[in-house]
Amino acid sequence: MHITILPQRKEIEIAGRRRAADVLRELGFLPGTAMVIRGDVLVPESGMLEANDVVEVRSVISGGAPGAPAAEHAS
C-alpha cells in the first residue's frame, strides 16, 4: 500500500494487507495519535487496509493556540 504521512509529506510503501492499527504501530505512532484516511473516509484502527490501498496518515493535533482566550460558558 502507498502511504503519505502528513504534514511531513513522507511517502512509504508497505506490502500486504493489515489492520490500520498495525500500520500505525509499524510507522512509530502511538495509539490515538494519528488517523488513517483512505480517499475521503476515516479508517478506524480496527479497519483493514488492502495491499493496493492509497492512504494518508495524519497526526492528531489537540489543544488550542497558545495565548488563546478560554471559551466562556453561558449559565
Contacts in CASP RR format, 6 or more apart in sequence:
PFRMAT RR
TARGET T0000
AUTHOR 0000-0000-0000
METHOD contacts of the structure
MODEL  1
MHITILPQRKEIEIAGRRRAADVLRELGFLPGTAMVIRGDVLVPESGMLE
ANDVVEVRSVISGGAPGAPAAEHAS
1 13 0 8 1.000
1 14 0 8 1.000
1 15 0 8 1.000
1 16 0 8 1.000
1 23 0 8 1.000
1 49 0 8 1.000
1 50 0 8 1.000
1 51 0 8 1.000
1 52 0 8 1.000
1 53 0 8 1.000
1 54 0 8 1.000
1 55 0 8 1.000
2 11 0 8 1.000
2 12 0 8 1.000
2 13 0 8 1.000
2 53 0 8 1.000
2 54 0 8 1.000
2 55 0 8 1.000
3 11 0 8 1.000
3 12 0 8 1.000
3 13 0 8 1.000
3 14 0 8 1.000
3 23 0 8 1.000
3 27 0 8 1.000
3 55 0 8 1.000
3 56 0 8 1.000
3 57 0 8 1.000
4 10 0 8 1.000
4 11 0 8 1.000
4 12 0 8 1.000
4 55 0 8 1.000
4 56 0 8 1.000
4 57 0 8 1.000
5 11 0 8 1.000
5 12 0 8 1.000
5 27 0 8 1.000
5 56 0 8 1.000
5 57 0 8 1.000
6 56 0 8 1.000
6 57 0 8 1.000
6 58 0 8 1.000
6 59 0 8 1.000
7 58 0 8 1.000
7 59 0 8 1.000
12 27 0 8 1.000
14 23 0 8 1.000
14 26 0 8 1.000
15 51 0 8 1.000
16 50 0 8 1.000
16 51 0 8 1.000
17 48 0 8 1.000
17 49 0 8 1.000
17 50 0 8 1.000
17 51 0 8 1.000
18 48 0 8 1.000
18 49 0 8 1.000
19 45 0 8 1.000
19 46 0 8 1.000
19 47 0 8 1.000
19 48 0 8 1.000
19 49 0 8 1.000
20 36 0 8 1.000
20 43 0 8 1.000
20 44 0 8 1.000
20 45 0 8 1.000
20 46 0 8 1.000
20 47 0 8 1.000
20 48 0 8 1.000
20 49 0 8 1.000
21 31 0 8 1.000
21 45 0 8 1.000
21 46 0 8 1.000
21 47 0 8 1.000
23 36 0 8 1.000
23 49 0 8 1.000
23 55 0 8 1.000
23 57 0 8 1.000
24 31 0 8 1.000
24 34 0 8 1.000
24 36 0 8 1.000
24 45 0 8 1.000
24 57 0 8 1.000
27 34 0 8 1.000
27 57 0 8 1.000
29 57 0 8 1.000
29 59 0 8 1.000
31 45 0 8 1.000
32 45 0 8 1.000
32 60 0 8 1.000
33 59 0 8 1.000
33 60 0 8 1.000
34 57 0 8 1.000
34 58 0 8 1.000
34 59 0 8 1.000
34 60 0 8 1.000
35 42 0 8 1.000
35 43 0 8 1.000
35 57 0 8 1.000
35 58 0 8 1.000
35 60 0 8 1.000
36 42 0 8 1.000
36 43 0 8 1.000
36 45 0 8 1.000
36 49 0 8 1.000
36 55 0 8 1.000
36 56 0 8 1.000
36 57 0 8 1.000
37 43 0 8 1.000
37 55 0 8 1.000
37 56 0 8 1.000
37 57 0 8 1.000
37 58 0 8 1.000
38 49 0 8 1.000
38 53 0 8 1.000
38 54 0 8 1.000
38 55 0 8 1.000
39 54 0 8 1.000
39 55 0 8 1.000
39 56 0 8 1.000
43 49 0 8 1.000
43 55 0 8 1.000
49 55 0 8 1.000
END
